[in-house]
Amino acid sequence: MKSKLIYRNRILYNCVMRLLYGRHYACRGESVADLIPAGSSVVDLCCGPAVLYERHLSRKHITYTGIDGSERFIARVKQLGGHGILQRISTAGESLPAADYVVMQGSLAYFLPDPSLLIDRMLAAARKGVIIAEPVRNLSSSRSALVRRVAIAASGGPGGEQPQRFTEQMLDDLFARYRVDKAFLIPGGREKVYFLAPQEHPGV
Ligand SMILES: C[S@@+](CC[C@H](N)C(=O)[O-])C[C@H]1O[C@@H](n2cnc3c(N)ncnc32)[C@H](O)[C@@H]1O
């Protein structure tokens, strides 16, 4: 399936993200990176062009693996010195590569209506924790006409599937089944970050 232009072009992708997150753009990566100690290993699901690694994790000497369905984004991960895996992730599937932290940012809604099997696989692969950050503010009703148009154009799956998104309440309900060590909104309130404790008996 041919993916949307923003998932093929990292410059366009970065422009769209900057517009949607405004002055809080840098905070979204920082909020996740601050939870990961230097020297850890990280698997980043739906990593996009690996902005998290480029801007926040590489300087912390993280061993980074990015998984994404976009060939160009995986080429970027490799160019940055990370390990890139080109793979279309499905809700129920094979086990994920093991790491200290398994991360997913801005992508859980692609796995609606029920991403819990995927979260279970993330927990099974994580030695120290799972970090999931997901937008909770719907910008398609923003006061800015430009933000509104870009938010609508960028929504939906990478192949143009119908837009689906979480509300904060939906996320809180989903994570109520898990052991959540921390949950907080990033500055600006657009994204909520959940830190899940690892399983007691990892079964990977
Ligand atoms: C909104 S971007 C988020 C990228 C990155 N995590 C970030 O926060 O900057 C979503 C990414 O998920 C990828 N993606 C969406 N569904 C996927 C799937 N089922 N398997 C693999 N990658 C997927 C897209 O190719 C895109 O790079």
The ligand as a Tripos MOL2 file, in Angstrom:
@<TRIPOS>MOLECULE
LIG
   27    29     1     0     0
SMALL
NO_CHARGES

@<TRIPOS>ATOM
      1 C1          2.3690   10.2180   13.5420 C.3       1 LIG1
      2 S1          3.8000    9.3450   13.0420 S.3       1 LIG1
      3 C2          4.6620    9.2230   14.5870 C.3       1 LIG1
      4 C3          6.1610    9.0710   14.3880 C.3       1 LIG1
      5 C4          7.0060    9.1640   15.6510 C.3       1 LIG1
      6 N1          6.6670    8.1380   16.6070 N.3       1 LIG1
      7 C5          6.8690   10.5240   16.2710 C.2       1 LIG1
      8 O1          6.1790   10.6600   17.2860 O.co2     1 LIG1
      9 O2          7.4570   11.4640   15.7400 O.co2     1 LIG1
     10 C6          3.2300    7.7340   12.7710 C.3       1 LIG1
     11 C7          4.2480    6.7630   12.1860 C.3       1 LIG1
     12 O3          3.7030    5.4560   12.3480 O.3       1 LIG1
     13 C8          3.9830    4.6890   11.1890 C.3       1 LIG1
     14 N2          2.9720    3.6200   11.1900 N.ar      1 LIG1
     15 C9          1.6190    3.7600   11.2600 C.ar      1 LIG1
     16 N3          1.0290    2.5520   11.3060 N.ar      1 LIG1
     17 C10         2.0290    1.6310   11.2820 C.ar      1 LIG1
     18 C11         2.0600    0.2100   11.3260 C.ar      1 LIG1
     19 N4          0.9540   -0.5110   11.4110 N.pl3     1 LIG1
     20 N5          3.2660   -0.4110   11.2950 N.ar      1 LIG1
     21 C12         4.4120    0.3060   11.2240 C.ar      1 LIG1
     22 N6          4.4450    1.6610   11.1780 N.ar      1 LIG1
     23 C13         3.2720    2.3060   11.2030 C.ar      1 LIG1
     24 C14         3.9390    5.6830   10.0380 C.3       1 LIG1
     25 O4          4.6970    5.2210    8.9450 O.3       1 LIG1
     26 C15         4.5470    6.9180   10.7050 C.3       1 LIG1
     27 O5          5.9360    6.9590   10.5350 O.3       1 LIG1
@<TRIPOS>BOND
     1     1     2 1
     2     2     3 1
     3     2    10 1
     4     3     4 1
     5     4     5 1
     6     5     6 1
     7     5     7 1
     8     7     8 2
     9     7     9 1
    10    10    11 1
    11    11    12 1
    12    11    26 1
    13    12    13 1
    14    13    14 1
    15    13    24 1
    16    14    15 ar
    17    14    23 ar
    18    15    16 ar
    19    16    17 ar
    20    17    18 ar
    21    17    23 ar
    22    18    19 1
    23    18    20 ar
    24    20    21 ar
    25    21    22 ar
    26    22    23 ar
    27    24    25 1
    28    24    26 1
    29    26    27 1
@<TRIPOS>SUBSTRUCTURE
     1 LIG1         1 GROUP 0 **** ****
